[in-house]
Amino acid sequence: MTGQVRTVDGRVAGRRGQATRQKLLDCLSEMLSSSPYRDVKVIDVARKAGTSPATFYQYFPDVEGAVLELAEEMARKSTELTELVSGRSWAGRAGWQSAEELVDGFLDFWRRHDAILRVIDLGDAEGDKRFSKIRMKILNSITHSLTESVKELQAKGRVDKDVVPAGIAGSLVVMLSAAASHQKGFQTWGVKQADLKTSLALLVHLGVTGRKPTR
């Protein structure tokens, strides 16, 4: 947590207040992992954190406000997705490694933040622009990095000039986010996690380079 943390009425929270606020967020995050978002109540979060609803309301206007704060925190961590693409080589065997590591990192990020990402997807589907903005923030940076990778290959003559880099990058990122959010579903279809990763890595490599990978 960086910068000053303020209460709802604008006061700067001290160290103890910041710790209480963070505990409330941690408890809310844990509850979202096992309970539907709409079922989570302020009194339940406060009780789990060992404090009172009055204390909760010092830091957040309601559960949705706290959920948005969790979503913003998670979105700030999404820079690690960009690092999976930036500066990577897509030539030869290094290209296959880049594809594998991108898929592995993407799926891992989704698993670690599954609870809050499900809430973001719900808010986005319902047309809540606050959640839509956060979702785009998470996906935009990696989409931009992939776009630049395709552009570089295109400039070197390794990718067809008619390919639209942003179109390819955006399609791949949407594919990854959809697959990542449905990882448990693949298991019910009998698709092992290792096979899912390999399949996605193949599609990513083909999308970025236009070629089958060298393994």
Rosetta silent file (secondary structure, phi, psi, omega in degrees, C-alpha in Angstrom):
SEQUENCE: MTGQVRTVDGRVAGRRGQATRQKLLDCLSEMLSSSPYRDVKVIDVARKAGTSPATFYQYFPDVEGAVLELAEEMARKSTELTELVSGRSWAGRAGWQSAEELVDGFLDFWRRHDAILRVIDLGDAEGDKRFSKIRMKILNSITHSLTESVKELQAKGRVDKDVVPAGIAGSLVVMLSAAASHQKGFQTWGVKQADLKTSLALLVHLGVTGRKPTR
SCORE:     score description
SCORE:     0.000 S_00000001
   1 L     0.000  125.525 -178.245    0.000    0.000    0.000 S_00000001
   2 L  -118.348  155.021  177.973    1.527    3.317   -1.028 S_00000001
   3 L    77.961 -179.950 -179.098    0.613    6.920   -0.257 S_00000001
   4 L   -77.865  139.311  176.167   -1.757    8.173    2.393 S_00000001
   5 L  -104.190  125.884 -176.379   -4.754    6.071    3.331 S_00000001
   6 E  -113.487  152.497  174.779   -7.822    8.105    4.189 S_00000001
   7 L   -80.179  173.335 -178.963  -11.063    7.299    5.934 S_00000001
   8 L   -58.806  -33.936 -178.710  -14.419    7.904    4.270 S_00000001
   9 L   -88.611    8.620  172.265  -14.646   11.345    5.882 S_00000001
  10 L    96.990   -3.450  179.350  -11.209   12.357    4.583 S_00000001
  11 L   -74.156  146.632  176.999   -9.038   11.843    7.666 S_00000001
  12 E   -78.748  125.464 -179.313   -5.572   10.337    7.194 S_00000001
  13 L   -77.979  137.932  176.501   -5.469    6.871    8.751 S_00000001
  14 L   -78.451 -175.325 -177.122   -2.624    6.089   11.120 S_00000001
  15 H   -60.230  -42.990 -179.940   -0.604    2.890   11.098 S_00000001
  16 H   -65.275  -40.893  178.666   -3.161    1.048   13.212 S_00000001
  17 H   -64.777  -39.426  178.092   -6.000    2.273   11.031 S_00000001
  18 H   -63.475  -39.589  179.308   -4.190    1.177    7.889 S_00000001
  19 H   -65.042  -40.189  178.654   -3.678   -2.275    9.378 S_00000001
  20 H   -64.550  -44.388  179.497   -7.384   -2.516   10.245 S_00000001
  21 H   -59.533  -45.000 -179.174   -8.374   -1.400    6.763 S_00000001
  22 H   -66.526  -36.541  178.057   -6.089   -3.975    5.165 S_00000001
  23 H   -63.885  -39.910  176.568   -7.414   -6.716    7.422 S_00000001
  24 H   -60.410  -43.184  178.989  -10.946   -5.875    6.311 S_00000001
  25 H   -65.770  -40.931  179.679   -9.856   -6.139    2.677 S_00000001
  26 H   -63.376  -42.272  179.838   -8.058   -9.435    3.321 S_00000001
  27 H   -66.484  -40.539  177.474  -11.136  -10.891    5.027 S_00000001
  28 H   -61.949  -44.295  179.624  -13.394   -9.692    2.214 S_00000001
  29 H   -59.363  -42.995  179.071  -11.082  -11.254   -0.356 S_00000001
  30 H   -64.162  -39.750 -179.328  -11.176  -14.561    1.507 S_00000001
  31 H   -68.184  -34.566  179.522  -14.973  -14.452    1.716 S_00000001
  32 H   -66.191  -21.365 -179.982  -15.310  -13.786   -2.005 S_00000001
  33 L   -73.681  -20.538 -175.810  -13.452  -17.053   -2.618 S_00000001
  34 L  -125.528   -7.041 -178.053  -16.247  -19.052   -1.004 S_00000001
  35 L  -130.403  145.240  174.699  -19.377  -16.883   -1.173 S_00000001
  36 L   -59.182  141.439 -177.475  -21.281  -15.191   -4.022 S_00000001
  37 H   -51.171  -44.073 -176.272  -20.457  -11.483   -4.177 S_00000001
  38 H   -68.337  -18.852 -177.470  -24.069  -10.431   -3.577 S_00000001
  39 H   -88.477  -10.372 -177.292  -24.274  -12.525   -0.413 S_00000001
  40 L   -79.194  125.286 -178.087  -21.364  -10.840    1.368 S_00000001
  41 L  -113.424  153.188  179.853  -22.567   -8.394    4.034 S_00000001
  42 H   -55.620  -45.630 -176.776  -20.729   -5.680    5.933 S_00000001
  43 H   -61.556  -34.507 -179.767  -21.509   -7.273    9.293 S_00000001
  44 H   -71.338  -40.833  178.418  -20.012  -10.581    8.149 S_00000001
  45 H   -64.585  -45.722 -178.970  -16.796   -8.968    6.907 S_00000001
  46 H   -61.942  -44.044 -179.509  -16.457   -6.945   10.114 S_00000001
  47 H   -62.827  -42.430 -179.920  -17.078   -9.992   12.305 S_00000001
  48 H   -64.239  -33.831 -179.871  -14.489  -12.037   10.407 S_00000001
  49 L   -83.447   -3.447  179.168  -11.970   -9.203   10.827 S_00000001
  50 L    75.022   29.682 -179.903  -12.692   -9.021   14.550 S_00000001
  51 L  -136.739 -163.808 -174.829  -14.117   -5.507   14.409 S_00000001
  52 L  -114.169  160.609  174.489  -17.468   -3.746   14.025 S_00000001
  53 H   -57.445  -35.742  179.297  -19.596   -2.559   11.086 S_00000001
  54 H   -59.719  -39.098  177.932  -19.000    1.012   12.310 S_00000001
  55 H   -67.717  -41.160  177.330  -15.265    0.493   11.811 S_00000001
  56 H   -55.439  -46.619 -176.317  -15.865   -0.936    8.336 S_00000001
  57 H   -70.301  -11.502  173.733  -17.821    2.179    7.385 S_00000001
  58 H   -69.218  -29.070 -173.404  -14.917    4.361    8.478 S_00000001
  59 H  -109.682  -24.360 -177.171  -12.942    3.049    5.512 S_00000001
  60 L  -139.299  142.703 -179.592  -15.503    1.975    2.912 S_00000001
  61 L   -70.712  -29.010 -179.652  -18.979    3.248    1.978 S_00000001
  62 L  -170.315 -178.696 -179.648  -20.265   -0.312    1.457 S_00000001
  63 H   -61.346  -40.966 -179.212  -19.158   -3.787    0.380 S_00000001
  64 H   -60.616  -38.721  177.959  -19.076   -2.727   -3.272 S_00000001
  65 H   -63.178  -39.418  178.154  -16.693    0.123   -2.426 S_00000001
  66 H   -69.454  -37.747  177.977  -14.348   -2.315   -0.698 S_00000001
  67 H   -63.282  -41.489  178.018  -14.610   -4.734   -3.631 S_00000001
  68 H   -62.726  -36.223  177.303  -13.642   -1.946   -6.024 S_00000001
  69 H   -65.815  -41.992  175.636  -10.602   -1.219   -3.854 S_00000001
  70 H   -60.876  -41.060 -179.723   -9.599   -4.883   -4.027 S_00000001
  71 H   -64.402  -40.457  178.572  -10.071   -4.784   -7.794 S_00000001
  72 H   -65.395  -41.643  178.427   -7.882   -1.695   -8.118 S_00000001
  73 H   -60.821  -44.662 -179.796   -5.160   -3.304   -6.004 S_00000001
  74 H   -65.686  -38.311  179.402   -5.242   -6.394   -8.181 S_00000001
  75 H   -62.739  -34.645  177.835   -5.172   -4.307  -11.366 S_00000001
  76 H   -66.231  -29.165  179.537   -1.974   -2.647  -10.161 S_00000001
  77 H   -78.083  -12.232 -175.338   -0.409   -6.085   -9.851 S_00000001
  78 L   -70.349   -4.972  175.410   -1.307   -6.903  -13.457 S_00000001
  79 H   -60.180  -23.659  178.723    1.933   -5.280  -14.615 S_00000001
  80 H   -64.885  -24.002  176.447    3.429   -8.746  -14.117 S_00000001
  81 H   -68.379  -40.293  178.920    1.425   -9.836  -17.167 S_00000001
  82 H   -62.376  -36.919 -179.262    3.202   -7.246  -19.296 S_00000001
  83 L   -65.862  -17.836  177.853    6.542   -8.571  -18.084 S_00000001
  84 L   -74.405  -14.112 -176.433    5.627  -11.932  -19.605 S_00000001
  85 L  -116.131  -41.866 -174.046    5.827  -10.343  -23.072 S_00000001
  86 L   -57.829  128.848  175.614    8.181   -7.355  -22.932 S_00000001
  87 L    74.542    8.239 -178.914   11.629   -8.017  -24.325 S_00000001
  88 L   -86.064  148.282  176.602   10.902  -11.643  -25.205 S_00000001
  89 L   -90.459  141.705  177.510   12.187  -13.305  -28.367 S_00000001
  90 L  -115.924   20.335 -179.579    9.740  -15.007  -30.711 S_00000001
  91 L   -99.891  137.821  174.527   12.386  -16.598  -32.946 S_00000001
  92 H    56.997 -142.929 -178.422   13.089  -20.334  -33.043 S_00000001
  93 H   -66.200  -27.392  178.064   12.922  -22.312  -29.824 S_00000001
  94 H   -63.962  -30.405  179.371   12.953  -19.092  -27.799 S_00000001
  95 H   -66.545  -40.808  178.100    9.605  -18.258  -29.394 S_00000001
  96 H   -66.238  -39.719  177.491    8.039  -21.456  -28.091 S_00000001
  97 H   -62.841  -40.589  178.590    9.451  -20.753  -24.640 S_00000001
  98 H   -61.426  -43.018  179.976    7.983  -17.234  -24.768 S_00000001
  99 H   -64.776  -43.758 -179.477    4.569  -18.646  -25.661 S_00000001
 100 H   -63.516  -44.279 -177.435    4.714  -21.252  -22.895 S_00000001
 101 H   -69.670  -33.427  176.168    5.792  -18.777  -20.239 S_00000001
 102 H   -64.304  -48.346 -179.471    3.118  -16.281  -21.270 S_00000001
 103 H   -63.216  -46.390 -178.679    0.385  -18.904  -21.004 S_00000001
 104 H   -60.234  -45.697 -179.832    1.725  -20.314  -17.735 S_00000001
 105 H   -67.005  -38.195 -179.920    1.992  -16.857  -16.160 S_00000001
 106 H   -65.203  -48.085 -179.930   -1.429  -15.785  -17.419 S_00000001
 107 H   -63.555  -39.304  179.322   -3.192  -18.871  -16.060 S_00000001
 108 H   -64.856  -42.480  178.749   -1.361  -18.559  -12.755 S_00000001
 109 H   -59.691  -43.527 -178.639   -2.346  -14.883  -12.392 S_00000001
 110 H   -66.280  -38.469  179.452   -6.011  -15.773  -12.995 S_00000001
 111 H   -65.798  -41.762 -177.258   -5.917  -18.602  -10.464 S_00000001
 112 H   -68.070  -29.273 -176.741   -4.388  -16.397   -7.771 S_00000001
 113 L  -117.064   24.922 -174.136   -6.941  -13.626   -8.297 S_00000001
 114 H   -54.132  -45.740 -174.548   -9.887  -15.763   -9.377 S_00000001
 115 H   -59.375  -50.645 -176.381  -12.344  -14.481   -6.741 S_00000001
 116 H   -74.546  -30.865  177.823  -12.006  -10.781   -7.517 S_00000001
 117 H   -66.096  -34.854  176.690  -11.707  -11.376  -11.272 S_00000001
 118 H   -64.770  -38.252  177.868  -15.076  -13.160  -11.205 S_00000001
 119 H   -67.396  -40.677  178.359  -16.623  -10.130   -9.525 S_00000001
 120 H   -61.720  -43.997  178.992  -15.023   -7.825  -12.104 S_00000001
 121 H   -62.786  -38.972  178.624  -16.404   -9.954  -14.940 S_00000001
 122 H   -63.386  -47.983  179.356  -19.855   -9.876  -13.326 S_00000001
 123 H   -62.277  -39.922  178.464  -19.789   -6.087  -12.978 S_00000001
 124 H   -63.907  -44.291  179.960  -18.533   -5.709  -16.535 S_00000001
 125 H   -63.604  -29.707  179.863  -21.283   -8.008  -17.876 S_00000001
 126 L   -85.066   -0.040  176.786  -23.877   -5.928  -16.017 S_00000001
 127 L    85.264   15.665  178.099  -22.590   -2.771  -17.684 S_00000001
 128 L   -77.387  110.980 -173.772  -20.937   -1.237  -14.608 S_00000001
 129 H   -64.437  -26.471  178.572  -18.350    1.087  -16.144 S_00000001
 130 H   -64.097  -44.140  178.794  -16.223    1.070  -12.995 S_00000001
 131 H   -73.970  -35.152  178.171  -15.617   -2.657  -13.321 S_00000001
 132 H   -62.336  -40.578  179.719  -15.308   -2.426  -17.106 S_00000001
 133 H   -63.744  -41.340  179.449  -12.569    0.181  -16.723 S_00000001
 134 H   -66.393  -41.796  179.445  -10.635   -2.029  -14.309 S_00000001
 135 H   -61.457  -42.558  178.860  -10.958   -5.042  -16.608 S_00000001
 136 H   -66.310  -35.397  178.199   -9.618   -3.046  -19.534 S_00000001
 137 H   -61.719  -40.209 -179.588   -6.763   -1.772  -17.365 S_00000001
 138 H   -65.999  -42.482 -173.698   -5.747   -5.359  -16.626 S_00000001
 139 H   -89.012  -23.750 -174.174   -5.851   -6.463  -20.266 S_00000001
 140 H   -63.869  -42.761 -174.210   -4.690   -3.315  -22.064 S_00000001
 141 H   -65.890  -42.606  179.705   -1.037   -3.379  -21.053 S_00000001
 142 H   -71.499  -32.402  176.101   -0.417   -6.973  -22.141 S_00000001
 143 H   -63.666  -42.339  178.870   -2.409   -6.371  -25.328 S_00000001
 144 H   -62.772  -43.508 -179.078   -0.186   -3.388  -26.110 S_00000001
 145 H   -63.756  -41.936  177.845    2.975   -5.425  -25.469 S_00000001
 146 H   -66.161  -37.432  177.230    1.805   -8.252  -27.724 S_00000001
 147 H   -58.960  -44.699  179.624    0.851   -5.725  -30.395 S_00000001
 148 H   -64.144  -36.762  178.739    4.398   -4.344  -30.327 S_00000001
 149 H   -63.234  -43.568  178.866    5.830   -7.865  -30.604 S_00000001
 150 H   -66.360  -40.433  178.303    3.781   -8.564  -33.734 S_00000001
 151 H   -60.018  -41.692 -179.910    4.734   -5.178  -35.195 S_00000001
 152 H   -63.880  -42.864  178.119    8.432   -5.926  -34.688 S_00000001
 153 H   -66.226  -36.518  178.956    8.131   -9.271  -36.452 S_00000001
 154 H   -65.476  -41.341  179.934    6.144   -7.611  -39.218 S_00000001
 155 H   -64.532  -27.797  179.487    8.827   -4.954  -39.680 S_00000001
 156 L   -88.999    1.210  179.121   11.411   -7.726  -40.078 S_00000001
 157 L    79.534   13.773 -178.508    9.282   -9.425  -42.722 S_00000001
 158 L   -91.710  -12.670  177.741    8.524  -12.432  -40.516 S_00000001
 159 L  -126.858  137.898 -177.545    4.799  -11.731  -40.304 S_00000001
 160 L   -52.531  137.332 -176.613    2.516  -11.055  -43.282 S_00000001
 161 L   -65.878  -19.847 -179.572    2.056   -7.328  -43.940 S_00000001
 162 L   -82.825   -8.803  178.909   -1.740   -7.754  -44.100 S_00000001
 163 L   -70.606  136.701  176.701   -1.906   -8.906  -40.478 S_00000001
 164 L   -95.374  105.509 -175.003   -3.382   -6.313  -38.095 S_00000001
 165 H   -53.507  -45.699 -179.039   -1.123   -6.468  -34.992 S_00000001
 166 H   -66.031  -33.532  178.834   -3.659   -5.009  -32.567 S_00000001
 167 H   -66.964  -43.864  177.935   -6.332   -7.356  -33.893 S_00000001
 168 H   -63.998  -49.589 -176.928   -4.130  -10.426  -33.375 S_00000001
 169 H   -60.559  -46.860 -179.644   -2.955   -9.266  -29.935 S_00000001
 170 H   -62.032  -41.271  179.774   -6.448   -8.406  -28.743 S_00000001
 171 H   -64.008  -40.966 -179.825   -7.852  -11.720  -29.947 S_00000001
 172 H   -66.675  -41.084 -178.810   -5.113  -13.677  -28.163 S_00000001
 173 H   -67.710  -40.886  177.082   -5.576  -11.808  -24.892 S_00000001
 174 H   -63.416  -40.881  177.606   -9.356  -12.298  -24.959 S_00000001
 175 H   -60.719  -46.446 -178.911   -8.791  -15.996  -25.670 S_00000001
 176 H   -63.453  -43.062 -178.418   -6.369  -16.297  -22.756 S_00000001
 177 H   -66.528  -37.976  178.665   -8.646  -14.466  -20.328 S_00000001
 178 H   -67.268  -44.658  179.719  -11.632  -16.621  -21.307 S_00000001
 179 H   -66.109  -39.365 -178.538   -9.652  -19.854  -20.997 S_00000001
 180 H   -64.723  -36.298 -178.871   -8.082  -18.726  -17.731 S_00000001
 181 L   -78.553   -8.127 -177.075  -11.455  -17.993  -16.174 S_00000001
 182 L  -119.197   26.665 -174.721  -12.720  -21.430  -17.232 S_00000001
 183 H   -60.704  -40.115  179.015   -9.829  -23.593  -16.025 S_00000001
 184 H   -66.815  -32.655  179.042  -12.008  -25.781  -13.807 S_00000001
 185 H   -63.897  -38.364  178.535  -14.399  -26.270  -16.699 S_00000001
 186 H   -60.836  -36.905 -179.539  -11.652  -27.757  -18.862 S_00000001
 187 H   -63.699  -36.851  179.160  -11.022  -30.359  -16.174 S_00000001
 188 H   -68.345  -21.712  176.962  -14.665  -31.487  -16.347 S_00000001
 189 L   -87.509    0.636  179.936  -14.148  -32.024  -20.082 S_00000001
 190 L    84.672   14.380  178.747  -11.192  -34.276  -19.322 S_00000001
 191 L   -92.627  114.982  179.941   -8.594  -31.713  -20.439 S_00000001
 192 L   -69.951  153.455 -178.637   -5.555  -31.856  -18.175 S_00000001
 193 H   -58.167  -40.566 -179.771   -3.925  -28.594  -17.101 S_00000001
 194 H   -63.441  -39.577  179.727   -0.705  -29.493  -18.911 S_00000001
 195 H   -69.878  -35.926  176.778   -2.610  -30.160  -22.137 S_00000001
 196 H   -62.401  -45.814  179.874   -4.508  -26.889  -21.785 S_00000001
 197 H   -60.363  -44.841 -178.943   -1.240  -24.972  -21.401 S_00000001
 198 H   -64.421  -41.680 -179.994    0.292  -26.651  -24.435 S_00000001
 199 H   -63.727  -44.422  179.843   -2.787  -26.006  -26.572 S_00000001
 200 H   -67.248  -39.132  179.443   -2.931  -22.342  -25.604 S_00000001
 201 H   -63.422  -38.535  177.599    0.813  -21.900  -26.122 S_00000001
 202 H   -62.345  -45.234  179.695    0.478  -23.350  -29.638 S_00000001
 203 H   -65.061  -39.495  178.321   -2.326  -20.907  -30.473 S_00000001
 204 H   -64.165  -45.868 -179.202   -0.369  -17.969  -29.024 S_00000001
 205 H   -62.950  -44.493  178.159    2.752  -18.875  -31.003 S_00000001
 206 H   -62.268  -39.732 -179.104    0.780  -19.305  -34.219 S_00000001
 207 H   -66.631  -43.413 -176.959   -1.009  -16.012  -33.606 S_00000001
 208 H   -75.066  -45.233 -172.373    2.105  -13.983  -32.915 S_00000001
 209 H  -100.584  -21.433 -174.723    4.483  -15.515  -35.454 S_00000001
 210 L    75.482   10.667 -176.889    2.178  -17.120  -38.019 S_00000001
 211 L  -131.083  155.988  171.817    4.355  -20.233  -37.807 S_00000001
 212 L   -68.918  146.784 -177.316    4.362  -23.590  -36.062 S_00000001
 213 L   -74.482  153.697  171.212    6.752  -23.542  -33.105 S_00000001
 214 L   -98.477  115.544 -175.561   10.225  -25.040  -33.033 S_00000001
 215 L  -102.451    0.000    0.000   10.418  -27.124  -29.863 S_00000001
